Amino acid sequence: MTTLITSTDTSSSASPGVGRGLALSVLRLHRSALWLWLLLVVVLSATMLWAYGPGFHAADTEQLKRCRQSVEACHFPSGPALDRYDTARSYSTLAVTYFPFLVAVWAGAALIGRELETGTAHLAWTQSVSPTRWLAAKLAVPALLITAGTSLLIPLHRLMWSEDVGLLSVDWYDRNVFPSNGTVPLAYALCGLAFGTLAGLVLGRALPALSVAFAALSALYYLGAEYHLSLWPTVTATATRIPRLPSDALDLEQGVITTAGTRIDNNLACTDSEGAAELRRCMADADIREFWITYHPKSHFWPLQLAETGVVLAVAALAVTAAFVLLRRRTATEGVAV
């Protein structure tokens, strides 16, 4: 027999005091996770500030000394100071890229799945807190904390990355650097929270929800890494000579156009020609009229970042909407006022 649970005071559920009480209860129940997240943000911030300042300057000074001793050493940076700097920079980049959404997935699954599993969610719904308001508070508090922490880490990472010019410089489109140098990590973090919440509502248990949400977010992250370059129009340069791109451009495809006007992809004919005369002779022999190359200039960094961010946030919004719809339907069948 189904037990009907009703709200005793629906007016109080809409009061600001109840909202503050819900937020404080979330912080109290998960204060250990909150302290761990704050500790992580502090440690990462300190590491990146060290890499930006003392770490970089020590590595740069060490490399300059090696260059004075040997020209060959200039082309192969190494040394204790440089190794420490590279380690701090590399691990900070990995942490900024992955930790926020790992924390977010855990938060969503633990906040929702655990409370449904232990029955504390149903208890809250009997104490003048509607399920909708309960879920909104469970989402809002971790979303605010994750947004605040990630919004601090991203500018620090950009600061650390921008300082390194000529030492261990990395291109803006590098697969390990691009995701952590803009708004993308925050979008995946919020999406992880949404996935964790939805999985927690569907499964009603914390650990299975964590696994499912992590798998779903990993799949989304893989798709983003594979296809984010196609989210913004590329630039195509065409010329009667082999196009020369800026050194910071991302070369995607290149080829030739025959005298009949046929475009041939990935054709590198005549690219090794030396001198204008040899190039013209090679083009005549190969029936080539023009060369073309497709690329992303450095100015496309933010359009690509914002395009991927928009797609991921749209997915997150769909997951959150699905979570509220599922909660409303489930509680309606149990007779709970939403």
Contacts in CASP RR format, 6 or more apart in sequence:
PFRMAT RR
TARGET T0000
AUTHOR 0000-0000-0000
METHOD contacts of the structure
MODEL  1
MTTLITSTDTSSSASPGVGRGLALSVLRLHRSALWLWLLLVVVLSATMLW
AYGPGFHAADTEQLKRCRQSVEACHFPSGPALDRYDTARSYSTLAVTYFP
FLVAVWAGAALIGRELETGTAHLAWTQSVSPTRWLAAKLAVPALLITAGT
SLLIPLHRLMWSEDVGLLSVDWYDRNVFPSNGTVPLAYALCGLAFGTLAG
LVLGRALPALSVAFAALSALYYLGAEYHLSLWPTVTATATRIPRLPSDAL
DLEQGVITTAGTRIDNNLACTDSEGAAELRRCMADADIREFWITYHPKSH
FWPLQLAETGVVLAVAALAVTAAFVLLRRRTATEGVAV
2 334 0 8 1.000
3 334 0 8 1.000
4 334 0 8 1.000
4 335 0 8 1.000
5 122 0 8 1.000
5 125 0 8 1.000
5 126 0 8 1.000
5 334 0 8 1.000
5 335 0 8 1.000
5 336 0 8 1.000
6 335 0 8 1.000
6 336 0 8 1.000
6 337 0 8 1.000
7 13 0 8 1.000
7 125 0 8 1.000
7 126 0 8 1.000
7 128 0 8 1.000
7 129 0 8 1.000
7 130 0 8 1.000
7 336 0 8 1.000
7 337 0 8 1.000
8 126 0 8 1.000
8 128 0 8 1.000
9 128 0 8 1.000
10 128 0 8 1.000
10 130 0 8 1.000
10 337 0 8 1.000
12 18 0 8 1.000
12 128 0 8 1.000
13 128 0 8 1.000
13 129 0 8 1.000
13 130 0 8 1.000
13 133 0 8 1.000
14 133 0 8 1.000
18 128 0 8 1.000
18 129 0 8 1.000
18 133 0 8 1.000
19 133 0 8 1.000
19 137 0 8 1.000
22 129 0 8 1.000
22 133 0 8 1.000
22 134 0 8 1.000
22 137 0 8 1.000
23 137 0 8 1.000
23 140 0 8 1.000
23 141 0 8 1.000
25 137 0 8 1.000
26 111 0 8 1.000
26 137 0 8 1.000
26 138 0 8 1.000
26 141 0 8 1.000
26 142 0 8 1.000
27 34 0 8 1.000
27 141 0 8 1.000
30 107 0 8 1.000
30 110 0 8 1.000
30 111 0 8 1.000
33 106 0 8 1.000
33 107 0 8 1.000
33 110 0 8 1.000
34 145 0 8 1.000
37 103 0 8 1.000
37 145 0 8 1.000
37 146 0 8 1.000
37 149 0 8 1.000
40 95 0 8 1.000
40 99 0 8 1.000
40 103 0 8 1.000
41 149 0 8 1.000
41 152 0 8 1.000
41 153 0 8 1.000
44 92 0 8 1.000
44 95 0 8 1.000
44 96 0 8 1.000
44 99 0 8 1.000
44 153 0 8 1.000
44 156 0 8 1.000
45 152 0 8 1.000
45 153 0 8 1.000
45 156 0 8 1.000
47 88 0 8 1.000
47 91 0 8 1.000
47 92 0 8 1.000
48 88 0 8 1.000
48 92 0 8 1.000
48 153 0 8 1.000
48 156 0 8 1.000
48 157 0 8 1.000
48 159 0 8 1.000
48 160 0 8 1.000
49 156 0 8 1.000
49 160 0 8 1.000
50 88 0 8 1.000
51 85 0 8 1.000
51 88 0 8 1.000
51 89 0 8 1.000
51 92 0 8 1.000
51 160 0 8 1.000
51 163 0 8 1.000
52 156 0 8 1.000
52 159 0 8 1.000
52 160 0 8 1.000
52 163 0 8 1.000
53 163 0 8 1.000
55 81 0 8 1.000
55 84 0 8 1.000
55 85 0 8 1.000
55 88 0 8 1.000
56 85 0 8 1.000
56 160 0 8 1.000
56 163 0 8 1.000
56 164 0 8 1.000
56 167 0 8 1.000
58 81 0 8 1.000
58 84 0 8 1.000
58 85 0 8 1.000
59 77 0 8 1.000
59 81 0 8 1.000
59 82 0 8 1.000
59 84 0 8 1.000
59 85 0 8 1.000
59 86 0 8 1.000
59 167 0 8 1.000
60 167 0 8 1.000
61 81 0 8 1.000
62 79 0 8 1.000
62 80 0 8 1.000
62 81 0 8 1.000
62 82 0 8 1.000
63 74 0 8 1.000
63 77 0 8 1.000
63 82 0 8 1.000
63 167 0 8 1.000
66 73 0 8 1.000
66 74 0 8 1.000
66 77 0 8 1.000
66 78 0 8 1.000
66 79 0 8 1.000
67 73 0 8 1.000
67 74 0 8 1.000
77 167 0 8 1.000
77 168 0 8 1.000
82 167 0 8 1.000
82 168 0 8 1.000
85 168 0 8 1.000
86 168 0 8 1.000
89 160 0 8 1.000
89 161 0 8 1.000
89 164 0 8 1.000
89 168 0 8 1.000
90 176 0 8 1.000
92 157 0 8 1.000
92 160 0 8 1.000
93 157 0 8 1.000
93 161 0 8 1.000
93 176 0 8 1.000
93 177 0 8 1.000
93 180 0 8 1.000
94 176 0 8 1.000
96 150 0 8 1.000
96 153 0 8 1.000
96 154 0 8 1.000
96 157 0 8 1.000
96 180 0 8 1.000
96 185 0 8 1.000
97 176 0 8 1.000
97 179 0 8 1.000
97 180 0 8 1.000
97 185 0 8 1.000
100 146 0 8 1.000
100 149 0 8 1.000
100 150 0 8 1.000
100 153 0 8 1.000
100 185 0 8 1.000
100 186 0 8 1.000
100 188 0 8 1.000
100 189 0 8 1.000
101 185 0 8 1.000
101 188 0 8 1.000
101 189 0 8 1.000
101 191 0 8 1.000
101 192 0 8 1.000
101 217 0 8 1.000
101 221 0 8 1.000
102 214 0 8 1.000
103 146 0 8 1.000
103 189 0 8 1.000
104 142 0 8 1.000
104 146 0 8 1.000
104 188 0 8 1.000
104 189 0 8 1.000
104 190 0 8 1.000
104 191 0 8 1.000
104 192 0 8 1.000
104 193 0 8 1.000
104 196 0 8 1.000
105 192 0 8 1.000
105 193 0 8 1.000
105 195 0 8 1.000
105 196 0 8 1.000
105 210 0 8 1.000
105 213 0 8 1.000
105 214 0 8 1.000
105 217 0 8 1.000
106 210 0 8 1.000
107 142 0 8 1.000
107 146 0 8 1.000
107 193 0 8 1.000
107 196 0 8 1.000
108 138 0 8 1.000
108 142 0 8 1.000
108 192 0 8 1.000
108 193 0 8 1.000
108 195 0 8 1.000
108 196 0 8 1.000
108 197 0 8 1.000
108 199 0 8 1.000
108 200 0 8 1.000
108 209 0 8 1.000
108 213 0 8 1.000
109 196 0 8 1.000
109 197 0 8 1.000
109 199 0 8 1.000
109 200 0 8 1.000
109 206 0 8 1.000
109 207 0 8 1.000
109 209 0 8 1.000
109 210 0 8 1.000
109 213 0 8 1.000
110 206 0 8 1.000
110 210 0 8 1.000
111 138 0 8 1.000
111 142 0 8 1.000
111 197 0 8 1.000
112 121 0 8 1.000
112 135 0 8 1.000
112 138 0 8 1.000
112 196 0 8 1.000
112 197 0 8 1.000
112 200 0 8 1.000
112 201 0 8 1.000
112 204 0 8 1.000
112 209 0 8 1.000
113 200 0 8 1.000
113 201 0 8 1.000
113 203 0 8 1.000
113 204 0 8 1.000
113 205 0 8 1.000
113 206 0 8 1.000
113 209 0 8 1.000
114 206 0 8 1.000
115 121 0 8 1.000
115 124 0 8 1.000
115 138 0 8 1.000
116 200 0 8 1.000
116 201 0 8 1.000
116 204 0 8 1.000
116 205 0 8 1.000
117 204 0 8 1.000
117 205 0 8 1.000
117 206 0 8 1.000
121 131 0 8 1.000
121 134 0 8 1.000
124 134 0 8 1.000
125 131 0 8 1.000
125 134 0 8 1.000
125 331 0 8 1.000
125 336 0 8 1.000
130 336 0 8 1.000
130 337 0 8 1.000
130 338 0 8 1.000
131 327 0 8 1.000
131 328 0 8 1.000
131 331 0 8 1.000
131 336 0 8 1.000
131 338 0 8 1.000
132 324 0 8 1.000
132 327 0 8 1.000
132 328 0 8 1.000
132 338 0 8 1.000
135 197 0 8 1.000
135 323 0 8 1.000
135 324 0 8 1.000
135 327 0 8 1.000
138 197 0 8 1.000
139 193 0 8 1.000
139 194 0 8 1.000
139 197 0 8 1.000
139 320 0 8 1.000
142 193 0 8 1.000
143 190 0 8 1.000
143 193 0 8 1.000
146 186 0 8 1.000
146 189 0 8 1.000
146 190 0 8 1.000
146 193 0 8 1.000
147 186 0 8 1.000
147 189 0 8 1.000
147 190 0 8 1.000
150 185 0 8 1.000
150 186 0 8 1.000
150 189 0 8 1.000
151 186 0 8 1.000
153 185 0 8 1.000
154 180 0 8 1.000
154 181 0 8 1.000
154 182 0 8 1.000
154 183 0 8 1.000
154 185 0 8 1.000
154 186 0 8 1.000
157 180 0 8 1.000
157 181 0 8 1.000
158 181 0 8 1.000
158 182 0 8 1.000
161 170 0 8 1.000
161 177 0 8 1.000
161 181 0 8 1.000
164 170 0 8 1.000
170 176 0 8 1.000
170 177 0 8 1.000
171 177 0 8 1.000
171 248 0 8 1.000
171 250 0 8 1.000
172 178 0 8 1.000
172 181 0 8 1.000
172 248 0 8 1.000
172 298 0 8 1.000
172 301 0 8 1.000
173 250 0 8 1.000
173 296 0 8 1.000
173 301 0 8 1.000
175 225 0 8 1.000
178 184 0 8 1.000
178 301 0 8 1.000
178 304 0 8 1.000
178 305 0 8 1.000
179 185 0 8 1.000
179 225 0 8 1.000
181 301 0 8 1.000
181 305 0 8 1.000
182 305 0 8 1.000
183 305 0 8 1.000
183 306 0 8 1.000
183 309 0 8 1.000
184 305 0 8 1.000
184 308 0 8 1.000
184 309 0 8 1.000
184 312 0 8 1.000
186 309 0 8 1.000
187 308 0 8 1.000
187 309 0 8 1.000
187 310 0 8 1.000
187 312 0 8 1.000
187 313 0 8 1.000
187 316 0 8 1.000
188 217 0 8 1.000
188 220 0 8 1.000
188 221 0 8 1.000
188 312 0 8 1.000
190 313 0 8 1.000
190 316 0 8 1.000
191 217 0 8 1.000
191 220 0 8 1.000
191 312 0 8 1.000
191 313 0 8 1.000
191 315 0 8 1.000
191 316 0 8 1.000
191 319 0 8 1.000
192 213 0 8 1.000
192 217 0 8 1.000
192 316 0 8 1.000
193 316 0 8 1.000
194 315 0 8 1.000
194 316 0 8 1.000
194 317 0 8 1.000
194 319 0 8 1.000
194 320 0 8 1.000
194 323 0 8 1.000
195 213 0 8 1.000
195 216 0 8 1.000
195 217 0 8 1.000
195 316 0 8 1.000
195 319 0 8 1.000
196 209 0 8 1.000
196 210 0 8 1.000
196 212 0 8 1.000
196 213 0 8 1.000
197 319 0 8 1.000
197 320 0 8 1.000
197 323 0 8 1.000
198 213 0 8 1.000
198 319 0 8 1.000
198 320 0 8 1.000
198 322 0 8 1.000
198 323 0 8 1.000
198 326 0 8 1.000
199 208 0 8 1.000
199 209 0 8 1.000
199 210 0 8 1.000
199 212 0 8 1.000
199 213 0 8 1.000
199 216 0 8 1.000
200 206 0 8 1.000
200 209 0 8 1.000
200 213 0 8 1.000
201 323 0 8 1.000
201 326 0 8 1.000
201 327 0 8 1.000
201 330 0 8 1.000
202 209 0 8 1.000
202 212 0 8 1.000
202 326 0 8 1.000
203 209 0 8 1.000
203 212 0 8 1.000
220 312 0 8 1.000
220 315 0 8 1.000
224 308 0 8 1.000
224 311 0 8 1.000
224 312 0 8 1.000
228 304 0 8 1.000
228 307 0 8 1.000
228 308 0 8 1.000
229 250 0 8 1.000
229 252 0 8 1.000
229 296 0 8 1.000
229 304 0 8 1.000
231 304 0 8 1.000
231 307 0 8 1.000
231 308 0 8 1.000
231 311 0 8 1.000
232 296 0 8 1.000
232 300 0 8 1.000
232 303 0 8 1.000
232 304 0 8 1.000
232 307 0 8 1.000
234 252 0 8 1.000
234 294 0 8 1.000
234 295 0 8 1.000
234 296 0 8 1.000
235 294 0 8 1.000
235 295 0 8 1.000
235 296 0 8 1.000
235 297 0 8 1.000
236 292 0 8 1.000
236 293 0 8 1.000
236 294 0 8 1.000
236 295 0 8 1.000
237 243 0 8 1.000
237 245 0 8 1.000
237 292 0 8 1.000
237 293 0 8 1.000
237 295 0 8 1.000
238 257 0 8 1.000
238 290 0 8 1.000
238 291 0 8 1.000
238 292 0 8 1.000
239 290 0 8 1.000
239 291 0 8 1.000
239 292 0 8 1.000
240 289 0 8 1.000
240 290 0 8 1.000
240 291 0 8 1.000
241 276 0 8 1.000
241 279 0 8 1.000
241 291 0 8 1.000
242 270 0 8 1.000
242 271 0 8 1.000
242 279 0 8 1.000
242 291 0 8 1.000
243 254 0 8 1.000
243 291 0 8 1.000
243 292 0 8 1.000
243 293 0 8 1.000
245 251 0 8 1.000
245 293 0 8 1.000
245 295 0 8 1.000
246 297 0 8 1.000
246 298 0 8 1.000
248 297 0 8 1.000
248 298 0 8 1.000
249 295 0 8 1.000
249 296 0 8 1.000
249 297 0 8 1.000
249 298 0 8 1.000
250 295 0 8 1.000
250 296 0 8 1.000
250 297 0 8 1.000
251 293 0 8 1.000
251 295 0 8 1.000
252 294 0 8 1.000
252 295 0 8 1.000
252 296 0 8 1.000
253 265 0 8 1.000
253 266 0 8 1.000
253 293 0 8 1.000
253 294 0 8 1.000
254 266 0 8 1.000
254 267 0 8 1.000
254 268 0 8 1.000
254 291 0 8 1.000
254 292 0 8 1.000
254 293 0 8 1.000
254 294 0 8 1.000
255 263 0 8 1.000
255 264 0 8 1.000
255 265 0 8 1.000
255 266 0 8 1.000
255 267 0 8 1.000
255 268 0 8 1.000
255 291 0 8 1.000
255 292 0 8 1.000
255 293 0 8 1.000
256 263 0 8 1.000
256 264 0 8 1.000
256 267 0 8 1.000
256 269 0 8 1.000
256 270 0 8 1.000
256 286 0 8 1.000
256 288 0 8 1.000
256 289 0 8 1.000
256 290 0 8 1.000
256 291 0 8 1.000
256 292 0 8 1.000
257 263 0 8 1.000
257 264 0 8 1.000
257 288 0 8 1.000
257 289 0 8 1.000
257 290 0 8 1.000
257 291 0 8 1.000
257 292 0 8 1.000
258 264 0 8 1.000
258 287 0 8 1.000
258 288 0 8 1.000
258 289 0 8 1.000
259 287 0 8 1.000
259 288 0 8 1.000
259 289 0 8 1.000
260 287 0 8 1.000
261 289 0 8 1.000
263 292 0 8 1.000
269 282 0 8 1.000
269 286 0 8 1.000
269 288 0 8 1.000
270 279 0 8 1.000
270 282 0 8 1.000
270 283 0 8 1.000
270 286 0 8 1.000
270 288 0 8 1.000
270 291 0 8 1.000
273 279 0 8 1.000
273 282 0 8 1.000
282 288 0 8 1.000
283 289 0 8 1.000
296 304 0 8 1.000
327 338 0 8 1.000
328 338 0 8 1.000
331 338 0 8 1.000
332 338 0 8 1.000
END
